[in-house]
Amino acid sequence: PCVNFAAAAISRREEPEPIGRKAATRLLRCGAHALLVCPKLALNSAAAQASANDPEVEALLKEFQDVFQDVPGLPPMRPVDHTIPLMPGATPISRPMYRLSPLELDEVKRQVTDLLAKGMIRPSTSPFSAPILFVAKKDGSLRMCIDYRGLNTVTVKNRYPLPRVDDLLDKLRGSAYFSSIDLQQGYNQIRIAESDIPKSAFRTPFGHYEYTVLSFGLVNAPATFQAAMNRIFGPYIDRFVVCYLDDILVYSRTREEHLQHLRLVLDVLRREQLYAKLPKCHWLQPQVEYLGHIISVDGVRMDPRKTAAVRDWPIPTNVQELRKFLGLTNYFRKF
């Protein structure tokens, strides 16, 4: 069975945190003590800590623990799948590969192998082909990205609207309980229509592949994803749920209402075979961070990490620098 490892040196007397299999192996070889945790039998430490003083929340998460498992593979076909309509007269776009470092080449092999195993990509003979590149994540790991700029220039744009953040925040007024839910690999939980899969093809030094699921970099990806979320949560949108892409917030006036609302939302996730990232979820909170804002019963305020940019901005010494500063501060004027 698949087992996640959590390891920590007992002498540090800290709460053990989940780590990867490779890191766990290194620690074990050095003589560290470790805990083996089966995700189907125990909540992860972050969720357990959040719900430790609330048996009802803990019971709810245990009941819906299948919603928090790793994405098992290819998602089901849904009424809203991604399409890639091309402009009249457009021909297949093919771009040469970019040069990759040895570290990036190793990462290509690892990520391609994983995506193939999950069915999220497949070998391709498509006349379309986009190069790959890597960007660093906050934790130092590498994210493989596809440079779809060529394909995007000949794609008919989907103008489905994303919600205005200020409108979403206005809907939260009067609420006292909040739960934020973050979907795992959100885009990868939406399928690409079968006829459009070849257009997503990309090339690597080890082969030519195409995505069967929605990929970052496709110009209409946000529109498709938002449309899917609005369909899935449609009966609850603006009643007790707001969605901005894969960031889902449940809000309620009372504790009893909130527990009912959470059950409804988790039931939707289970029914739609959507999977959430438990360490990034927060449950039954009086205050929560959402879309760069701090939400509470007292209202909405800007995340201090955002306002730090204004506080730490150097004193302007000329007109151009002053204009930049005023442009930045204009964003925060309502606060």
N, C-alpha and C positions, 0 to 999 in steps of 0.2 A: 504493500500500500504506500501511497505517497505520503511522506511525513515531512513537515517543516521543522527546521531546527531553531531552537532558541538557546543561546549560550551566554553565560556571564560569569566572571570570576566571583566566587562567593565572598572572597575577602573584601570586595568593594561594597558589599551589602546594598547593591542597587537592584531596582526592579529589572528583571531580565527582559531584553528586547529581542524580537525576532531578527535573525540574520540569515544570510544565504548559506547554501550547503557548503560552498567552497570555504567561506569564512569559518563556518563551524568546524570543518575538517582541520583547518590550520590551528584553531584553538585547542581542539582535542589532542592534536599531536604535541602541543606544548604543555599538556597536562591539565588544562582547564576543566572545571566541572561543567556539566551541561544538563539541560532539561530537553527532553524530546516531547514535542507537542503535536498531537493529531488535530488538524483544524476542524474535523467533523465532530470532535468530542469536547472541545474546549474553545471558549471565546479567546481571541487574542488579547494580549495584555492591555492594549489601549482601550478596547471596548469593555473589558472586564473592570478596569479601573473606573471608567465612566459610569458603569451601571452597578458598581459594587454596592452602593447604598440604595439601590432601587430594584427590588426583586421583580417588579412587574416588567421593567425594561429588560432586565436580564432574561426573564422567561420568554419575552417576545423575540429577542434576538436568537435565543436557542431554538425557538419554534421555526424561525425563518433562516436558520444557519446555512441552508443550501443557497440562499441568495448571496452569501458572502464567500463562496468557494471560488477558486481560480476559474477564469473563463475556460470551459472545458473544450471548446473547439468552435466550429463554424456555427454562427447564429442562425435561427430559422428565417425563412423568407417572411417578410411583413408587407402590409399594404404600402408602406413608404420605404422603398428601396432606392439606392442611389442610381441615377442615370447620368450619362455623359453625352448629351446631344451636341452635335458638331454643327458649325456654321455651314451654310450651303457652299459646296465646292471645296471644302477642307479635305486635305490629304493626310495620310498617316504621318505623325511627327516622330522622328527618331533623332536622338542626340547621342554624341559619343560619351564614353565613361570618363569620369574624373579620376585623377590619380589619388590613390589611398595609401595611407601609412601602413606599416606592418600591423600595428595595433588595430587599425580600422579593418584591415583584411580579416583578422581573427574574429572581430566583432560581426562582420558580414556573415561569416560561416555560422557563427553561433545563432544569430538572429534569424537567418534564412532557414536554418535547420528547425528552429522552434516554430516559425510561422508555417513551414511545410507540415510539420507534425500536427498542428492544430487545424490545418485545412484553410488557413487564412490567405495563403498564396498557393499557386500551383505552377508547374513548368509551362512556358509559353512559346508559341511560334508566331506571335502577333507581329505585324509590321510596325506597330507602335513600340517605342522604347524610350525610357527616360533614365538619366543617370542618377546615382545615389550619392549622398553626402552624409556627414555626421555632424551633430551639434551636441555640445556637452550639457548634461542635466545639472541641476543644483547639487546633486550628490556626487558629481564627478563621473558618473557613468555616461555612456554614449547612446544617443538616440539616432537610429537610422532613418533618414528622411529621403523622400523621392523628390527630385527637382522636376515638377510638372509644369514649369513655366511655359514651355513650348506648347503642351497640350492645352493649357488654360487659355492661351491666346486665341484658340480656334473653338473653344467651348461656348455654347450659348449660355449666358449667365442666368441663373435662377435667382430671382429677386425676392424670394420668400424672406420676410423680415425677421430679424432678431429683436427680441423685446428691448425696450429702453430700460437701462438700469434704474434710472430715477423712478420710472413707473412701477417697476417691481418693488422697489423699496417703499413706495407709498402704500402699497397693498398690505404691508406688514404692521401698519399702525394699529395700536390697541391690542396686539398680541403679547402674551407673556411667556410662552413656551415655544422653543425652536429646536428643530433637528435638521442637520445638514447631511445630505447623502451624496457621495461622490462615486460615480460609476467607474469601474475598471476599464481602461483602454476604451473609453466611450465610443469613439468612431468605429473601432473594430467590432462592435456589437451590432453594426448595421451592414446588411449585405449590399453588394453591387448587383444590379440587374444582369442576368446572364449574358445578354447581348452586348453589354457594355464592358464586360470584364477585360477583353483584349486591349481596350484603350488604356487600361491602367498599367500596362506592361512596363517593367524596368529591367535594366541590365546590370549584372555584377560580373566580376572576373570569373565567377564559378558557374554562371548560367543566366538564362533569361527567364523571368518569372512575371506573373500577373496576379493582382490582388483579387480575391473573391469578396473581400469586405472593404468598407470605407477606409480610405487612407488619408493621413494628413497630407496637405499640399494640394489636393484637388480643389479647384476654385469654388465649387458648389457644395463642398462638404458641410460647412456650417449651416447652410440653408436646409439641406436634407436632414441633418441631425435635429435641428430645431423643429422642423415639421414632424419628425418622428416622435419627439418628446411631447409635442402639443397633442398629437393623436393619442398617444399612449396614456397620458395623464389628463386628457381633455375634460372628463367629468369633474375633476378636482382642481383644475387650473383656476387661479384667482379666488377659489373658495378657501383652500387651506394648503395649496401647493403653488410655488413659483419655480419655473425652470429656466435657467440660462445655459443652453447647451447641456453639458453633463453635470452641472451643478444644480442639485435639487434641494429646495428648502421647504420643510413642512412647518407651518406656523399655526398656533391655536391660542385661544384666550384662556382656557382652563386646562388643568392637568388631565382630567377625564376625557375631554375632547381630544387632547393631543395623543393619548394612547390609542383612541379609536382611529384617529387620522393615520397614525403610524402603521397600524394594522392594515388599513386599506391600501396605503402606498406600498408596503412590503408585499402584499398580496398581488398587486399589479406587477411588481418586479418579478415575482415568481412566475406568474402567468405568462408574462412576455419573455421570459428567459433572459432577463437583464441581470447583470451581476455588479454588486457594489464593492467598493474598497473599504473594508471595515476599519482599518487604522485611520482613515481620513474622514470617517463619519463621526458626528457628534449627536448625542441623544438627550432630549428633554432638558435643554439648557435654557437658563434665563438670559443668556447672552451668547452670541455666536458670531463668527466672522463669515461674511458672505460677500463675494465680489468686491473685495477690497474695502469693505465697510464693517463696522461693529454694530450689530443689531441687538437691541434689548428692549425691555418694556418701557424704558425711558426715551426711546427713539433711536435715531440713526446718527452715527458719527463716523468720521473718516478713520481708517486704520492708522495709528500713529506711525507705522513704518512708511506710509505714503506721505504724511505731512512732514516727515523728517527731511524729505528732499527740499521743501521750502525753507525749513529752519536752517538747514546747513548750506543753502545756496550762497555762494560768495557775493559780496556787495558789488552790484553793477558799476562799471567804471566808464561805460559809454552807452550811446543810444541803443546799439544793437543788443548788448547784454541786458539792458533794461527791458527791451521788448520781449526777449526770451523769458525773463523773470515774470513779467506781467502775463505772458501767455500761460506759464505754468500755474501761477496763482489764480488765474481766472477759472481754472477747473474746480478749485476748492471754494469758490465764492459763496455757494449756498450754505456752507458750513461755518 
